[in-house]
């Protein structure tokens, strides 16, 4: 199989149908949907199979964290490429066609992403995110996460080669993985055209869950390795770590106050 689409789902998933419509509208059709669903959320499998009868449903324990669920999906995949999407976001129609064509033409690139269009709970556009620089992302990742998780397509083999998602980096599993991928001399690239609608709402993990200390430590360690690979002084990397940690702690305080 050429491409798998990795979709973790935990109920309630009020925007799942919009995600599935976006997937159905893809101009590239030769892919398989992998729905990773918690035990108590299996009712969502019915909706997925109504849209995609050939989807592979992977049942996981309710105790599974997001990195555990994503790891289960990757382990079940046999495709060359994996595209990520979440059940509150919407892939634009040409996303899979454009991203897979880019990876076909650039075998040195392990991951490709793009800017995102921000939408609200009702699907209304809030504009485009400008945090995503174009070109190679490795130096930009030293400062902060510049890759939107549900907007990526990556080579499965490259992700497996660096150990996949870390179970220690809960709520920061994507950033920590991108840092390790970049430190392993893998090229990461972003296209200029937005290809995913990213929904902002008060129930999303980034708005409700703070990263724990083990996650912050895993990211600091991965950032140090990337800094060494890029020839950046450890003093500079330590300063970047400090600035990033202060931002994370500030966000955690805002969440606890909310």
Secondary structure per residue as TSV (DSSP state, phi and psi in degrees):
chain	resnum	aa	ss	phi	psi
A	1	X	-	360.0	142.3
A	2	X	-	-83.5	-46.1
A	3	X	E	-142.6	131.8
A	4	X	E	-113.9	148.0
A	5	X	E	-113.4	120.0
A	6	X	E	-99.4	113.7
A	7	X	E	-125.9	102.2
A	8	X	E	-82.1	140.0
A	9	X	E	-135.9	127.8
A	10	X	-	-130.1	125.4
A	11	X	S	-70.6	149.1
A	12	X	-	-76.2	148.2
A	13	X	-	-130.9	74.1
A	14	X	T	-65.8	-18.9
A	15	X	T	-108.8	13.0
A	16	X	H	-58.2	-41.5
A	17	X	H	-61.7	-36.0
A	18	X	H	-67.2	-38.3
A	19	X	H	-62.4	-45.4
A	20	X	H	-66.6	-35.3
A	21	X	H	-64.5	-42.3
A	22	X	H	-60.9	-38.1
A	23	X	H	-68.8	-42.2
A	24	X	H	-63.7	-29.1
A	25	X	T	-85.2	4.8
A	26	X	-	-62.7	138.2
A	27	X	S	-72.4	-25.8
A	28	X	-	-94.4	126.6
A	29	X	-	-108.6	-13.1
A	30	X	-	-89.1	72.8
A	31	X	-	-150.2	164.9
A	32	X	E	-121.0	136.4
A	33	X	E	-87.9	127.3
A	34	X	E	-106.3	107.1
A	35	X	E	-97.2	111.9
A	36	X	E	-97.0	112.1
A	37	X	E	-126.1	132.4
A	38	X	E	-69.9	152.9
A	39	X	G	-53.2	-43.2
A	40	X	G	-78.3	-2.5
A	41	X	G	-112.9	16.8
A	42	X	T	-64.6	-16.9
A	43	X	H	-61.5	-27.4
A	44	X	H	-68.7	-21.9
A	45	X	H	-62.9	-33.8
A	46	X	H	-61.1	-44.7
A	47	X	H	-64.4	-41.7
A	48	X	H	-62.1	-45.2
A	49	X	H	-71.4	-24.2
A	50	X	H	-66.0	-37.7
A	51	X	H	-80.0	-40.3
A	52	X	-	-133.6	86.7
A	53	X	T	-58.2	-24.1
A	54	X	T	-91.5	7.1
A	55	X	-	-64.6	149.1
A	56	X	E	-98.8	119.4
A	57	X	E	-97.4	123.2
A	58	X	E	-112.8	109.8
A	59	X	E	-85.8	130.9
A	60	X	E	-128.6	163.1
A	61	X	-	-65.0	149.7
A	62	X	T	-61.7	-20.7
A	63	X	T	-80.3	-9.7
A	64	X	-	-66.5	134.0
A	65	X	-	-81.4	172.2
A	66	X	H	-59.8	-47.1
A	67	X	H	-61.6	-32.2
A	68	X	H	-67.3	-41.9
A	69	X	H	-64.4	-43.8
A	70	X	H	-63.9	-39.3
A	71	X	H	-62.8	-39.6
A	72	X	H	-62.5	-38.9
A	73	X	H	-66.3	-43.4
A	74	X	H	-65.3	-40.0
A	75	X	H	-66.0	-28.7
A	76	X	H	-82.3	-16.2
A	77	X	-	-81.6	146.1
A	78	X	-	-123.5	10.8
A	79	X	-	-79.7	159.1
A	80	X	S	-72.0	-40.7
A	81	X	E	-116.9	148.5
A	82	X	E	-128.5	129.9
A	83	X	E	-105.9	138.9
A	84	X	E	-100.2	145.5
A	85	X	E	-153.9	149.4
A	86	X	E	-109.3	163.9
A	87	X	T	-79.6	6.1
A	88	X	T	-117.6	1.8
A	89	X	-	-112.1	167.2
A	90	X	E	-132.8	120.2
A	91	X	E	-77.4	133.5
A	92	X	-	-73.8	155.7
A	93	X	T	-55.6	-34.3
A	94	X	T	-96.1	6.2
A	95	X	H	-56.4	-55.5
A	96	X	H	-65.1	-36.7
A	97	X	H	-63.0	-46.5
A	98	X	H	-70.6	-46.1
A	99	X	H	-68.0	-41.9
A	100	X	H	-67.4	-36.9
A	101	X	H	-63.5	-38.2
A	102	X	H	-64.6	-46.2
A	103	X	H	-64.0	-34.9
A	104	X	H	-59.6	-40.7
A	105	X	H	-86.8	-12.3
A	106	X	-	-129.4	75.4
A	107	X	T	-64.1	-15.5
A	108	X	T	-80.4	-11.0
A	109	X	E	-94.7	127.2
A	110	X	E	-89.5	-27.5
A	111	X	E	-145.7	137.2
A	112	X	E	-127.4	140.0
A	113	X	E	-137.5	-167.8
A	114	X	E	-159.2	166.4
A	115	X	E	-60.8	167.6
A	116	X	E	-124.2	150.5
A	117	X	E	-95.5	124.0
A	118	X	E	-81.7	135.5
A	119	X	E	-130.9	158.1
A	120	X	-	-94.1	-171.7
A	121	X	T	-61.3	-25.4
A	122	X	T	-97.0	6.1
A	123	X	S	85.1	8.3
A	124	X	-	-80.1	139.1
A	125	X	E	-68.4	136.5
A	126	X	E	-111.1	11.0
A	127	X	E	102.2	-172.6
A	128	X	E	-112.8	144.6
A	129	X	-	-76.4	131.7
A	130	X	-	-108.6	15.9
A	131	X	-	-82.4	-5.8
A	132	X	-	-99.2	105.4
A	133	X	-	-71.1	156.3
A	134	X	S	-84.9	162.4
A	135	X	E	84.5	-153.8
A	136	X	E	-70.1	134.8
A	137	X	-	-99.8	-2.6
A	138	X	H	-60.2	-47.8
A	139	X	H	-67.2	-37.2
A	140	X	H	-66.6	-30.3
A	141	X	H	-67.9	-21.0
A	142	X	H	-61.4	-33.1
A	143	X	H	-81.9	-47.2
A	144	X	S	-166.1	175.1
A	145	X	-	-78.0	113.1
A	146	X	-	-108.4	15.8
A	147	X	S	-122.3	119.1
A	148	X	-	-75.9	121.8
A	149	X	G	-54.1	-48.3
A	150	X	G	-77.5	9.0
A	151	X	G	-108.3	4.1
A	152	X	-	-96.6	154.5
A	153	X	E	-131.5	132.4
A	154	X	E	-136.7	164.9
A	155	X	E	-80.9	122.8
A	156	X	H	-57.8	-42.0
A	157	X	H	-61.0	-38.7
A	158	X	H	-66.9	-39.6
A	159	X	H	-66.9	-43.0
A	160	X	H	-64.3	-34.2
A	161	X	H	-65.1	-27.3
A	162	X	T	-100.8	8.6
A	163	X	T	97.4	4.2
A	164	X	S	68.8	-161.0
A	165	X	S	-71.1	137.6
A	166	X	-	-82.0	131.2
A	167	X	T	-74.4	-14.6
A	168	X	T	-82.6	-19.6
A	169	X	-	-97.6	47.7
A	170	X	T	-60.2	132.8
A	171	X	T	71.1	3.7
A	172	X	-	-142.2	20.4
A	173	X	H	-61.3	-32.0
A	174	X	H	-71.7	-49.3
A	175	X	H	-60.3	-45.1
A	176	X	H	-61.5	-38.5
A	177	X	H	-67.6	-42.8
A	178	X	H	-62.1	-38.6
A	179	X	H	-62.9	-44.3
A	180	X	H	-66.7	-38.8
A	181	X	H	-61.9	-45.0
A	182	X	H	-66.6	-37.9
A	183	X	H	-67.5	-21.9
A	184	X	T	-85.6	20.6
A	185	X	T	65.0	23.9
A	186	X	-	-87.5	140.4
A	187	X	E	-87.4	137.6
A	188	X	E	-123.4	137.1
A	189	X	E	-136.4	145.5
A	190	X	E	-119.5	137.1
A	191	X	E	-81.6	169.0
A	192	X	E	-89.1	-24.0
A	193	X	E	-89.2	125.9
A	194	X	E	-61.0	133.3
A	195	X	E	-126.9	0.2
A	196	X	E	-141.0	138.1
A	197	X	E	-94.0	123.8
A	198	X	E	-108.7	117.0
A	199	X	E	-87.3	129.4
A	200	X	-	-98.4	125.0
A	201	X	-	-156.8	165.4
A	202	X	T	-81.8	2.2
A	203	X	T	-106.3	-5.7
A	204	X	S	-71.5	153.9
A	205	X	H	-58.5	-40.7
A	206	X	H	-65.0	-19.9
A	207	X	H	-95.1	-16.1
A	208	X	H	-121.3	-18.9
A	209	X	-	-118.0	130.7
A	210	X	-	-92.6	146.9
A	211	X	-	-72.4	136.6
A	212	X	-	-82.4	174.6
A	213	X	H	-64.2	-35.7
A	214	X	H	-67.3	-34.5
A	215	X	H	-66.4	-44.4
A	216	X	H	-62.8	-38.9
A	217	X	H	-66.8	-41.0
A	218	X	H	-61.4	-40.2
A	219	X	H	-69.2	-40.9
A	220	X	H	-60.2	-42.3
A	221	X	H	-64.5	-43.7
A	222	X	H	-66.2	-36.3
A	223	X	H	-65.2	-40.4
A	224	X	H	-60.9	-42.0
A	225	X	H	-64.5	-40.6
A	226	X	H	-66.6	-40.0
A	227	X	H	-59.3	-43.0
A	228	X	H	-61.8	-42.2
A	229	X	H	-63.8	-36.4
A	230	X	H	-87.9	-3.6
A	231	X	T	76.8	24.1
A	232	X	-	-88.0	137.1
A	233	X	-	-60.9	146.4
A	234	X	H	-67.7	-24.4
A	235	X	H	-64.7	-44.9
A	236	X	H	-64.6	-41.2
A	237	X	H	-64.5	-39.7
A	238	X	H	-62.6	-38.8
A	239	X	H	-65.5	-41.5
A	240	X	H	-63.8	-39.7
A	241	X	H	-60.5	-43.1
A	242	X	H	-63.9	-46.3
A	243	X	H	-61.7	-43.0
A	244	X	H	-65.0	-42.5
A	245	X	H	-63.8	-41.1
A	246	X	H	-61.0	-41.8
A	247	X	H	-63.2	-42.7
A	248	X	H	-63.9	-42.6
A	249	X	H	-67.0	-35.7
A	250	X	H	-63.3	-42.5
A	251	X	H	-64.8	-38.7
A	252	X	H	-63.2	-39.0
A	253	X	H	-66.1	-39.6
A	254	X	H	-63.6	-39.0
A	255	X	H	-66.9	-42.0
A	256	X	H	-67.8	-33.9
A	257	X	H	-68.5	-32.5
A	258	X	-	-72.5	360.0
